[in-house]
Amino acid sequence: MTHEHSAHAPTHGFGADRAPHYDAQAAVNLAGYQAAYELGVSALAACLDGQETASLLHVGLGTGAELVPYLRFSVPGWRFTGVEPSGPMLEVARKRLDAEGLLARTHLHEGELRTLPPGPPFDGAQLMGVLHHVDGDEARVELLREVTRRLKPGAPLVLGCRVGKDPELTNVELRRLRAYGVTSEKLEARRQAYAKMQPIESDATLFAMFAQAGLVAPKTLFVSLQYKVFLARFAL
């Protein structure tokens, strides 16, 4: 659930100092962090149920945690391509996937999605925690189009991102973090960062972006305060 570093996205500090601790931090920052990954995989597995072979694109793979739930779904013939711009995050992913027995069927690509060499279209894709960090709706639509350009017609897409900017829900989020021991200084820094953030305005705004990229029939899979995960399909 990391972030795409592109010409349209701010630079994030996912270097060697943070990468080993990312998952523990994310589990505090997002209530239901692991459930979001599990439901994303559940949705892709349901959409492609019965396919002995499938190729899945995971954009912003981060530490590789989002691939681990596949081990529960008995899909040994499925293959994965993980795209991640942070080398240190990708190194954590490489070690994790090796330990879990997933590395042999995972291609890891260091860089932005647009640098991934062309290849056969994918059967499905996942884009977790990336879109809200891209600067501006036009660039967000272009990233979605870059994903759909690499999909088969009818392929499912799972996407997770922050939607909306509700002060009351932000207070709930920050109060929860305080209960987990986050210091007052860090909470204030987080509040200021949220104030500057420009998330997707609403579900309707996101669905309009989906439509521009050829994504249809969006359904909500998961909600944790202002973070939501959706399932849609690519239609030419």
NURORO-760200 format. One record per residue (C-alpha): chain; residue in one letter; y, x, z; residue number from 0. Coordinates in steps of 0.2 Angstrom, whole numbers, plus 5000, padded with zeros to 4 digits. Example, Ala and Ser with C-alpha at 12.3 -4.5 7.8 and 13.67 -1.06 7.14 Angstrom:
# NURORO-760200
SITE|A|A|4978|5062|5039|0
SITE|A|S|4995|5068|5036|1
***
This chain:
# NURORO-760200
SITE|A|M|5000|5000|5000|0
SITE|A|T|5012|5014|4995|1
SITE|A|H|5027|5014|4984|2
SITE|A|E|5029|5018|4965|3
SITE|A|H|5041|5032|4963|4
SITE|A|S|5050|5028|4946|5
SITE|A|A|5067|5030|4938|6
SITE|A|H|5070|5012|4945|7
SITE|A|A|5064|5015|4963|8
SITE|A|P|5071|5025|4978|9
SITE|A|T|5062|5041|4983|10
SITE|A|H|5051|5038|4999|11
SITE|A|G|5045|5051|5011|12
SITE|A|F|5026|5051|5008|13
SITE|A|G|5024|5069|5010|14
SITE|A|A|5012|5080|5018|15
SITE|A|D|5020|5077|5035|16
SITE|A|R|5018|5058|5034|17
SITE|A|A|5002|5055|5023|18
SITE|A|P|4989|5058|5036|19
SITE|A|H|4997|5045|5048|20
SITE|A|Y|5002|5032|5035|21
SITE|A|D|4987|5020|5038|22
SITE|A|A|4990|5020|5057|23
SITE|A|Q|5009|5017|5054|24
SITE|A|A|5006|5003|5041|25
SITE|A|A|4994|4994|5053|26
SITE|A|V|5008|4993|5066|27
SITE|A|N|5022|4989|5053|28
SITE|A|L|5012|4975|5044|29
SITE|A|A|5002|4962|5055|30
SITE|A|G|4986|4959|5046|31
SITE|A|Y|4987|4975|5035|32
SITE|A|Q|4968|4977|5033|33
SITE|A|A|4966|4958|5030|34
SITE|A|A|4978|4960|5015|35
SITE|A|Y|4968|4973|5007|36
SITE|A|E|4952|4963|5010|37
SITE|A|L|4959|4947|5003|38
SITE|A|G|4965|4957|4988|39
SITE|A|V|4948|4963|4984|40
SITE|A|S|4940|4946|4988|41
SITE|A|A|4951|4938|4975|42
SITE|A|L|4947|4951|4962|43
SITE|A|A|4929|4950|4966|44
SITE|A|A|4929|4931|4965|45
SITE|A|C|4938|4931|4948|46
SITE|A|L|4926|4944|4941|47
SITE|A|D|4910|4937|4950|48
SITE|A|G|4895|4941|4940|49
SITE|A|Q|4901|4956|4930|50
SITE|A|E|4890|4970|4933|51
SITE|A|T|4903|4982|4926|52
SITE|A|A|4922|4981|4927|53
SITE|A|S|4936|4993|4927|54
SITE|A|L|4950|4990|4940|55
SITE|A|L|4968|4997|4940|56
SITE|A|H|4976|5000|4957|57
SITE|A|V|4994|5005|4956|58
SITE|A|G|5002|5014|4971|59
SITE|A|L|4985|5018|4978|60
SITE|A|G|4992|5028|4993|61
SITE|A|T|4978|5034|5005|62
SITE|A|G|4964|5024|4995|63
SITE|A|A|4962|5012|5010|64
SITE|A|E|4963|4997|4998|65
SITE|A|L|4947|5002|4989|66
SITE|A|V|4936|5003|5004|67
SITE|A|P|4933|4984|5005|68
SITE|A|Y|4924|4985|4988|69
SITE|A|L|4909|4992|4998|70
SITE|A|R|4906|4975|5005|71
SITE|A|F|4905|4966|4988|72
SITE|A|S|4889|4974|4980|73
SITE|A|V|4898|4980|4964|74
SITE|A|P|4891|4997|4961|75
SITE|A|G|4895|4996|4943|76
SITE|A|W|4913|4994|4945|77
SITE|A|R|4925|5008|4942|78
SITE|A|F|4942|5011|4948|79
SITE|A|T|4958|5020|4942|80
SITE|A|G|4971|5024|4956|81
SITE|A|V|4988|5028|4952|82
SITE|A|E|4999|5037|4965|83
SITE|A|P|5015|5047|4963|84
SITE|A|S|5013|5056|4980|85
SITE|A|G|5001|5071|4979|86
SITE|A|P|4999|5072|4998|87
SITE|A|M|4994|5053|4999|88
SITE|A|L|4982|5056|4984|89
SITE|A|E|4974|5070|4994|90
SITE|A|V|4971|5059|5009|91
SITE|A|A|4964|5046|4996|92
SITE|A|R|4952|5059|4989|93
SITE|A|K|4945|5064|5005|94
SITE|A|R|4943|5046|5011|95
SITE|A|L|4935|5040|4995|96
SITE|A|D|4923|5055|4995|97
SITE|A|A|4918|5051|5013|98
SITE|A|E|4915|5032|5008|99
SITE|A|G|4905|5036|4993|100
SITE|A|L|4918|5029|4981|101
SITE|A|L|4926|5045|4973|102
SITE|A|A|4912|5047|4960|103
SITE|A|R|4918|5030|4952|104
SITE|A|T|4936|5032|4955|105
SITE|A|H|4948|5041|4943|106
SITE|A|L|4964|5047|4953|107
SITE|A|H|4980|5049|4943|108
SITE|A|E|4995|5058|4951|109
SITE|A|G|5011|5051|4944|110
SITE|A|E|5019|5035|4939|111
SITE|A|L|5010|5021|4930|112
SITE|A|R|5020|5025|4914|113
SITE|A|T|5012|5042|4914|114
SITE|A|L|4994|5036|4914|115
SITE|A|P|4986|5040|4897|116
SITE|A|P|4982|5025|4886|117
SITE|A|G|4964|5019|4888|118
SITE|A|P|4953|5004|4886|119
SITE|A|P|4961|4988|4894|120
SITE|A|F|4957|4985|4913|121
SITE|A|D|4947|4970|4919|122
SITE|A|G|4959|4967|4933|123
SITE|A|A|4973|4976|4943|124
SITE|A|Q|4981|4977|4961|125
SITE|A|L|4999|4981|4965|126
SITE|A|M|5002|4982|4984|127
SITE|A|G|5018|4986|4993|128
SITE|A|V|5027|4993|4977|129
SITE|A|L|5037|4980|4968|130
SITE|A|H|5050|4977|4982|131
SITE|A|H|5055|4995|4982|132
SITE|A|V|5059|4995|4963|133
SITE|A|D|5078|4994|4961|134
SITE|A|G|5083|4978|4952|135
SITE|A|D|5074|4963|4944|136
SITE|A|E|5075|4970|4927|137
SITE|A|A|5066|4985|4932|138
SITE|A|R|5053|4975|4942|139
SITE|A|V|5049|4965|4927|140
SITE|A|E|5047|4980|4917|141
SITE|A|L|5034|4987|4929|142
SITE|A|L|5025|4971|4929|143
SITE|A|R|5025|4972|4910|144
SITE|A|E|5018|4990|4911|145
SITE|A|V|5004|4983|4921|146
SITE|A|T|5000|4969|4910|147
SITE|A|R|5001|4980|4894|148
SITE|A|R|4985|4988|4902|149
SITE|A|L|4975|4972|4905|150
SITE|A|K|4963|4962|4896|151
SITE|A|P|4969|4944|4892|152
SITE|A|G|4964|4933|4907|153
SITE|A|A|4963|4948|4919|154
SITE|A|P|4967|4944|4937|155
SITE|A|L|4982|4953|4946|156
SITE|A|V|4984|4954|4964|157
SITE|A|L|5001|4959|4970|158
SITE|A|G|5008|4961|4987|159
SITE|A|C|5027|4963|4991|160
SITE|A|R|5041|4958|5003|161
SITE|A|V|5049|4941|4998|162
SITE|A|G|5065|4934|5005|163
SITE|A|K|5077|4941|5018|164
SITE|A|D|5077|4929|5033|165
SITE|A|P|5086|4936|5048|166
SITE|A|E|5075|4926|5061|167
SITE|A|L|5059|4932|5053|168
SITE|A|T|5066|4950|5053|169
SITE|A|N|5070|4948|5072|170
SITE|A|V|5051|4942|5074|171
SITE|A|E|5046|4958|5065|172
SITE|A|L|5056|4969|5075|173
SITE|A|R|5052|4961|5092|174
SITE|A|R|5033|4964|5087|175
SITE|A|L|5037|4982|5083|176
SITE|A|R|5045|4984|5100|177
SITE|A|A|5029|4977|5109|178
SITE|A|Y|5020|4991|5100|179
SITE|A|G|5031|5004|5107|180
SITE|A|V|5043|5008|5093|181
SITE|A|T|5059|5015|5101|182
SITE|A|S|5076|5007|5101|183
SITE|A|E|5083|5020|5090|184
SITE|A|K|5069|5018|5077|185
SITE|A|L|5071|4999|5078|186
SITE|A|E|5089|5000|5075|187
SITE|A|A|5086|5012|5060|188
SITE|A|R|5073|4999|5054|189
SITE|A|R|5086|4985|5055|190
SITE|A|Q|5099|4995|5045|191
SITE|A|A|5086|4999|5032|192
SITE|A|Y|5081|4980|5031|193
SITE|A|A|5099|4976|5029|194
SITE|A|K|5101|4987|5014|195
SITE|A|M|5084|4982|5006|196
SITE|A|Q|5085|4970|4991|197
SITE|A|P|5068|4962|4991|198
SITE|A|I|5062|4948|4979|199
SITE|A|E|5073|4934|4983|200
SITE|A|S|5060|4920|4984|201
SITE|A|D|5043|4915|4978|202
SITE|A|A|5052|4906|4963|203
SITE|A|T|5061|4922|4958|204
SITE|A|L|5044|4932|4959|205
SITE|A|F|5035|4918|4949|206
SITE|A|A|5049|4919|4936|207
SITE|A|M|5046|4938|4934|208
SITE|A|F|5027|4935|4933|209
SITE|A|A|5031|4923|4918|210
SITE|A|Q|5041|4936|4909|211
SITE|A|A|5027|4948|4910|212
SITE|A|G|5014|4935|4904|213
SITE|A|L|5007|4932|4922|214
SITE|A|V|5002|4914|4925|215
SITE|A|A|4995|4902|4939|216
SITE|A|P|5001|4912|4954|217
SITE|A|K|4992|4907|4970|218
SITE|A|T|4996|4913|4988|219
SITE|A|L|4982|4924|4996|220
SITE|A|F|4991|4930|5012|221
SITE|A|V|5007|4929|5021|222
SITE|A|S|5013|4940|5036|223
SITE|A|L|5031|4936|5040|224
SITE|A|Q|5040|4942|5024|225
SITE|A|Y|5026|4951|5016|226
SITE|A|K|5015|4940|5004|227
SITE|A|V|5001|4943|4993|228
SITE|A|F|4998|4933|4977|229
SITE|A|L|4984|4931|4964|230
SITE|A|A|4989|4928|4946|231
SITE|A|R|4981|4930|4928|232
SITE|A|F|4987|4938|4913|233
SITE|A|A|4989|4927|4898|234
SITE|A|L|4995|4933|4881|235
***
